[in-house]
Amino acid sequence: MRTRRFIELAGFPAAGKSSVAALLAEWLCLRGIAAAIITEPGSSPQVQPLKADWDFNAWTLCKTVENILERDLLQDVDYFILDRGLVDAMWWLRSFEDRGQINCSTARCLRAFARTPRWFNKQLCTIALRDRIGTALVRRRQDVGRIVNAQTFDALWDSYYGVVAELAVEAPTYRIQVIDTDTLTPADVLDRTLAVASSLDHTIAEQMSR
């Protein structure tokens, strides 16, 4: 069976995840490498009202695992780009724990589930895209909201570093790269994403060297 790789794009609202995912898939396909995007599980309008609760992120985590296991059986795709994946789900669950909105033991069990080697080891790396609140407001052309506000952005980033520290112990070889996108174009972010991926994967490295 061919080895399939999953590259996760995680991060803040309006940081550029979907744009970079599209560029990465196009870059791979133009070089004859079969690639596809797995869209964010929680993008369906039917589940939007659940976003304020931690069980929404438990649901997205389970959907991500389902997507990885199903896609891993496909014979015609080598790379999948996850628009939010396992680390992103862990990140949000940690944020609910930090705010006291989920039992700590439940949150830790869910994050341990996300780290199960059967699916976690299929993720090549996570690229965490970060933008500042001012950038997010401009890109989304909207006023401050429940998530898109300075206080929430700061708290989410604190939770992110908690997940990074946890992974440093539980999965010390896993690569996470933060890219600040405020002053970068999607093409710039793609270049940095490819630099990370090429350091971990020989197929992408060979294409980068041509």
N, C-alpha and C positions, 0 to 999 in steps of 0.2 A: 504493500500500500504506500502511495506517495505521502510524504510528510507535508502537512499543511501548516502554515504559519498564520498566526493571528496577531495583528498589530493594533493596539488599542490607542484611541485618541480620547483622552479624558479632559476635564477642565470646566472652566466657568462659562456661564451664559455669554454668548456673543464673542467667545475667544477665537472662534474660527474652526472648530472641529469638523463640521460638515464640509466646509470649503476645502480644507486640507485633505480630508478623506477622499473627496472627489478627484483632487489633483494627484494624490498618491495612486489611486486605482488607475487613473489615466496613464500615469508615468509607467507603471508596471505593464499595462496592457500594450502600450506602444512598443514595448521591448519584447513582446511575445510571451510575457509572463501572465498566466491566467490569474485575474484578481477580481474581487467583488467586495462590495460594501455591505456590512450588516448594520442597518439603521438602528437608531436609538430605540430600545424597547418601549420606552414610555412616551413616545411621540403620538400615540393614538389618542384622539379626542375623548374617547370613552373613559380613559383612565386618568385624564387630567385632574378631575376633582380629588383624586386620592393623593396627590403629590405632597400635601401637607403632613401626611402620616408616614411613619417609618415602614409600615407594611408595604407601601408602594415600592420602596427600595428593595425590600425582600422579594417582591414580585419581579422587579427588573433584574435582580440577581439570578433568580431561577430562569427567567427568559433568556438571559445571556448564556447560562450553562446549557440550556436547551439548544440555543443557536450554535454554540461551539460544537456540541456533540453531533448535531445533525449535519452541519457543514463539513465536519471532519470525515464524513462518509462519502462526500462527493468526489468524483474521479477527475473532474475537469477544471478544478480551481486549486491554485497553489497558495495564494495569499488572500486572506480576508482582512479587511479593515473594519474594526469595531468602532462605531460612533458611540462611545461609552461602552465600557466592558467591566471586567471583574474588579479592577482597582477602583474605578469610578464608583461602583456600587459600594465597595468597602468604605470609600471616602464619605459618601452620604450617610451610611449607617453610623459611622464614627461621629458625624456631626450631630445626629439625633442623640447619640449616647452622651456627647459632651454637653448637650442642652438638657439632659435629664429626661428626655422624651421616650426613651426605650430602656428596658431593664439591661444592665451591663452584661449579665451572663448571656442574655438572648443576642445582644449585639455581637458579642465575641464569638458565639457559636456560629452566627451567620457569616462573620468574616473568616472563620476557620473553614466553613463550607466553601467559601469563595477560593480559598487557597488549596483546595483538594488537588493533588498533583495530576490526577486524571484529566482535568481540564485546565488548571492554572498553568501547567507546564507547556501548554500549547500556545500561550501568549508569548510572542517573541520579546515584546517590550511594551511599556506604556509611555506615551508622549502626553504630558500634562500641559495643556495650554492655559496660560494665565493672562488676563487683562485687568486693567483697573476699572473701577466703577464708572469713571467719566467716559472711558472708551466704550464700555458696554452700553451706556445710555445713548451715545451717539450712534453706534452701530445698530441698535435696536429702534432708534427713533422713538423712545418712550420715556415716561417719567419714572421716578423711583418706584419700585414695586416690592412684593414680598421677598423675592430673592435678589433682584437687581437693586441693591442698596449697599452703602459702604459698610454698615455694621455686619450684615450677613456675609459679604465678601471676605471681611477680615476673619470672621469666625470660621468660615469654610476653609480658609487657608490654614488656620491653626489645626483644624481637624485633619487636613491633608497631611501635615507634617507628623501628626500622630500615627497615621496609617503608614507613612514612609518609615518611621521608627519601628513600627511593628513588623513590617516586611524585612527590615534589616536583620531582624532576629529570625523570623520564620522562613524567609526566602531570600537569604543574603546575596545570591547570585542574580536575582532578578533586576533588570535595568529599568529605572524610571528616570525620564529626563524632563525637566521643566523648561518650557520656552515661553518667555514673555512676548506677547504678540502686539502690544500697544503700537509699536513703531515699525512693525514688520508687515509686509504684504503676504498673502497666502503662499506665493511662490517662494518667498524667503523662508517661511515656516516649513514648506515642503523640503527645501534644501537641508535644513537642520534635521528634519525627521529622517531623511534618507541617510544623513551622516551617522545618525545613531543606529539605524537599522543595518547599514552596511558593515558596521563594526561587529555585528552579532550574526550576520547571515552572509554566507559566501556568494549566494546567487545574486543578491542585490549588490554586494561589493564588486563582483565581476562586471555588472552592468554599469556601475558608477565609474569604473576604470576605463571604459571604452570611449 
